Structure formats: structure tokens, C-alpha cells
Amino acid sequence: MAYIVTESCINCKHQDCVEVCPVDCFYEGENFLAINPNECIDCGICETECPVDAICHHEKCDRKWVSINVAASKVWPNIKTKGEVPTDAKKWANVADKFDLLSRKGAKRVPAE
């Protein structure tokens, strides 16, 4: 196992972590990112890049987030580059208790023209 995305990412989705991941193990939901822990190589680079401290090592975070990341990474699209950051991400950065806002839908990126 390795690193996991947690509640702080909900509605923030800055994606700085995606840009530095050497193995492209991030998956994108409508308002959340997930890491496939079976693909993560445990390097920790993503943890330091996250501006809202939404990434933690699986041994240090709530087990429900491990399960959420595993399930989401099975159905959401894999991403290798940073997409658009939500326009209201700063508003959500310090909001606690966002679990009920987690969308289970995968993201749909608009192809570049």
C-alpha cells in the first residue's frame, strides 16, 4: 500500500499531486481525486505537493479513505496531467466535515482543442 487521498480534497481538487506522480496512479472523480494504492510506489512526492494536506500514508489515515480510494480508482478515469482546478477551491480548502459532499461520479474532461 501507499498514499491515499482524504476528505480535504473534496471540492478542492488542486491536482498538483498529479503533476509530480512518477507512476500516474491518480484517478479523477467529479469533486475528488483518488490514488490507486496498488499502483502507488510509496515515494511520497504527492503528499508534499498537496496545498490542502489531503494526502496521507495509508498507515496514518482513516481506513475508510483507503477503501474509498481503492473503489474509486477501479471506476474513475486515470489522469496523468493537471486539469482545471475548481473555481471555488480556495473556499473549500479549510472546510471540515465534507464527507457527505463526496460525489461517487467519475470526472469527464473536455478534450483540448
Residue frames relative to the residue before (quaternion, step in Angstrom):
aa qw qx qy qz dx dy dz
M 1.0000 0.0000 0.0000 0.0000 0.00 0.00 0.00
A 0.1836 -0.8075 0.5564 0.0686 3.51 -1.28 0.11
Y 0.7912 -0.2544 0.2205 0.5105 3.54 -0.81 -1.04
I 0.1955 -0.7810 0.5920 0.0372 3.52 -1.21 0.76
V 0.3621 -0.6895 0.5787 0.2420 3.58 -1.14 0.67
T 0.1672 -0.8109 0.5588 0.0474 3.56 -0.95 0.95
E 0.8431 -0.3005 0.1772 0.4093 3.51 -1.45 0.02
S 0.6131 0.5892 -0.3587 0.3849 3.61 0.97 -0.73
C 0.6131 0.5717 -0.3404 0.4259 3.59 1.19 -0.48
I 0.5289 0.6551 -0.4145 0.3454 3.60 1.12 -0.56
N 0.8500 0.0551 -0.1295 0.5076 3.54 -0.80 1.19
C 0.6136 0.5171 -0.3711 0.4674 3.63 1.22 0.16
K 0.1401 0.8682 -0.4707 0.0711 3.55 0.81 -1.10
H 0.0711 0.8473 -0.5206 0.0776 3.59 0.80 1.02
Q 0.2385 -0.8434 0.4484 0.1755 3.58 1.16 -0.67
D 0.3256 0.7297 -0.5291 0.2856 3.60 1.18 0.37
C 0.5928 0.5932 -0.3346 0.4298 3.56 1.16 -0.70
V 0.6294 0.5540 -0.3275 0.4356 3.57 1.02 -0.82
E 0.6507 0.5538 -0.3030 0.4219 3.55 0.97 -0.89
V 0.7638 0.3846 -0.2043 0.4764 3.61 1.02 -0.69
C 0.4998 0.6784 -0.4224 0.3340 3.60 1.23 -0.23
P 0.3267 -0.7843 0.4935 0.1861 3.62 -0.59 1.09
V 0.7621 0.3585 -0.2000 0.5006 3.62 1.21 -0.32
D 0.4097 -0.7524 0.4458 0.2597 3.61 1.26 0.26
C 0.3086 0.7864 -0.4796 0.2374 3.58 0.79 1.02
F 0.5068 0.6462 -0.4231 0.3828 3.59 1.23 0.42
Y 0.1363 -0.7635 0.6302 0.0372 3.50 -1.17 0.82
E 0.2879 -0.8137 0.4931 0.1085 3.54 -0.92 0.94
G 0.1691 -0.7582 0.6256 0.0717 3.48 -0.94 1.05
E 0.7481 -0.4011 0.2923 0.4404 3.52 -1.33 0.07
N 0.8283 0.0157 0.0076 0.5601 3.63 0.92 -0.81
F 0.7182 0.3513 -0.2028 0.5654 3.57 1.24 0.46
L 0.2767 -0.7181 0.6071 0.1978 3.56 -1.23 0.49
A 0.1322 -0.7694 0.6174 0.0966 3.56 -1.22 0.45
I 0.2902 -0.7101 0.6137 0.1869 3.52 -1.28 0.54
N 0.3285 -0.6854 0.6021 0.2445 3.54 -1.03 0.75
P 0.3242 -0.7949 0.4750 0.1931 3.61 -0.30 1.20
N 0.6151 0.5405 -0.3552 0.4509 3.59 1.20 -0.33
E 0.6835 0.4432 -0.2782 0.5089 3.58 1.25 -0.33
C 0.5708 0.6103 -0.3723 0.4039 3.58 1.16 -0.60
I 0.2898 -0.7795 0.5349 0.1491 3.57 -0.95 0.90
D 0.5170 -0.6977 0.3883 0.3086 3.58 1.27 0.38
C 0.3314 0.7739 -0.4868 0.2331 3.60 1.10 0.62
G 0.3736 -0.7784 0.4388 0.2491 3.60 1.17 -0.54
I 0.4111 0.7282 -0.4700 0.2825 3.58 1.22 -0.03
C 0.6454 0.5469 -0.3212 0.4257 3.59 0.95 -0.86
E 0.6159 0.5770 -0.3477 0.4084 3.58 0.99 -0.81
T 0.7074 0.4585 -0.2674 0.4668 3.58 0.92 -0.87
E 0.6630 0.5239 -0.3003 0.4425 3.59 1.17 -0.51
C 0.5875 0.6074 -0.3716 0.3844 3.59 1.14 -0.50
P 0.3399 -0.7827 0.4859 0.1891 3.61 -0.56 1.13
V 0.7375 0.3695 -0.2365 0.5135 3.63 1.21 -0.22
D 0.4541 -0.7213 0.4235 0.3070 3.60 1.26 0.38
A 0.3012 0.7883 -0.4782 0.2433 3.56 0.97 0.91
I 0.6837 0.4582 -0.2789 0.4948 3.60 1.25 -0.11
C 0.0653 0.7900 -0.6071 0.0562 3.55 -0.92 0.92
H 0.5894 -0.5431 0.4515 0.3921 3.53 -1.27 0.33
H 0.5986 -0.6216 0.3676 0.3466 3.57 -0.93 0.87
E 0.6431 0.5329 -0.3271 0.4421 3.61 1.11 -0.56
K 0.7331 0.4215 -0.2192 0.4867 3.58 1.23 -0.44
C 0.7052 0.4375 -0.2782 0.4836 3.61 1.19 0.00
D 0.6819 -0.4806 0.3697 0.4091 3.52 -1.31 0.37
R 0.5378 -0.6673 0.4223 0.2952 3.59 -0.87 1.00
K 0.5739 0.5945 -0.3999 0.3966 3.62 1.09 -0.53
W 0.6456 0.5206 -0.3292 0.4515 3.60 1.11 -0.64
V 0.5678 0.5535 -0.3836 0.4734 3.57 1.15 -0.52
S 0.6769 0.4963 -0.2891 0.4603 3.58 0.85 -0.98
I 0.6460 0.5190 -0.3181 0.4606 3.58 0.97 -0.84
N 0.6646 0.5014 -0.3051 0.4624 3.60 0.92 -0.88
V 0.6393 0.5196 -0.3247 0.4646 3.58 0.96 -0.85
A 0.6983 0.4765 -0.2792 0.4554 3.58 0.77 -1.02
A 0.6797 0.4985 -0.2971 0.4487 3.59 0.86 -0.93
S 0.6793 0.5038 -0.3030 0.4391 3.59 0.92 -0.85
K 0.5975 0.5578 -0.3620 0.4481 3.59 1.24 -0.22
V 0.8020 0.2966 -0.1327 0.5012 3.60 1.10 -0.62
W 0.6519 0.5072 -0.3278 0.4585 3.62 1.12 -0.44
P 0.5748 -0.5993 0.4237 0.3617 3.59 -1.17 0.46
N 0.4625 -0.6518 0.5361 0.2717 3.52 -1.12 0.80
I 0.1035 -0.7905 0.6006 0.0605 3.58 -1.00 0.80
K 0.2171 -0.7925 0.5640 0.0818 3.51 -1.11 0.79
T 0.7573 0.2632 -0.1548 0.5774 3.56 1.30 -0.28
K 0.5835 -0.5751 0.4490 0.3568 3.52 -1.26 0.44
G 0.2207 -0.7617 0.5980 0.1162 3.54 -0.94 0.93
E 0.7417 -0.3616 0.2869 0.4866 3.54 -1.22 -0.42
V 0.3513 -0.7045 0.5812 0.2060 3.53 -1.01 0.92
P 0.5489 -0.6131 0.4343 0.3664 3.61 -0.90 0.78
T 0.5432 -0.6587 0.4168 0.3120 3.57 -0.92 0.89
D 0.7416 0.3715 -0.2174 0.5146 3.59 1.14 -0.53
A 0.2397 0.8134 -0.5007 0.1737 3.60 1.21 0.44
K 0.6425 0.5304 -0.3349 0.4402 3.61 0.92 -0.82
K 0.6141 0.5644 -0.3349 0.4384 3.57 1.06 -0.76
W 0.7420 0.4226 -0.2061 0.4778 3.57 1.03 -0.85
A 0.4551 0.7454 -0.4185 0.2492 3.58 1.23 -0.39
N 0.8092 0.2538 -0.1274 0.5143 3.61 0.87 -0.82
V 0.4323 0.6850 -0.4703 0.3502 3.57 1.23 0.36
A 0.2506 -0.7653 0.5774 0.1346 3.56 -0.90 0.95
D 0.8130 0.2957 -0.1966 0.4614 3.54 -1.33 0.17
K 0.2870 0.7786 -0.5022 0.2432 3.58 0.75 1.09
F 0.3353 0.7921 -0.4739 0.1887 3.60 1.23 -0.03
D 0.6713 0.5149 -0.3033 0.4385 3.60 0.91 -0.87
L 0.6449 0.5225 -0.3150 0.4602 3.60 1.25 -0.30
L 0.4679 0.7015 -0.4327 0.3190 3.59 1.26 -0.22
S 0.2428 -0.7595 0.5903 0.1251 3.55 -0.73 1.12
R 0.3397 -0.7444 0.5418 0.1921 3.58 -0.98 0.84
K 0.5208 0.6427 -0.4062 0.3883 3.59 1.30 0.03
G 0.4559 -0.6594 0.5279 0.2805 3.53 -1.15 0.66
A 0.5292 -0.6312 0.4662 0.3229 3.56 -1.20 0.54
K 0.1939 -0.7348 0.6352 0.1379 3.53 -1.27 0.47
R 0.1897 -0.7979 0.5649 0.0905 3.54 -0.43 1.19
V 0.4011 -0.6775 0.5633 0.2509 3.50 -1.13 0.75
P 0.4384 -0.7044 0.4797 0.2854 3.63 -0.67 0.99
A 0.5238 -0.6252 0.4803 0.3225 3.55 -1.11 0.72
E 0.4170 -0.7166 0.5050 0.2401 3.54 -1.07 0.76
